[in-house]
């Protein structure tokens, strides 16, 4: 069975393209348009890794990371963001994220982050 990677991003183009790439890498993939949608999905209990946008309407990526900690659900997180704010990146990693990638990122950088998440 292939590990499930969930993508949570309000950007439709990311939700449409990233799952195809993840499947090409050998993962199962599901995409969600919001943190709230992910939290109420059947993937909440089965996700092996989360690719999570930092800035979304409603619950932000950092707020979802905190919510997962409160629920004691430890899912490796690879953040993605369009903002080049190093302090936010540092905060995410300090709170336990595997990595924080700045958009646009290369396939090889994403694959390296996913490999780190699963090892």
Beta strands, then each sheet from edge to edge (+ up, - down):
strand 1: 4-8
strand 2: 28-32
strand 3: 49-53
strand 4: 76-81
strand 5: 99-102
sheet 1: 2+ 1+ 3+ 4+ 5+
end
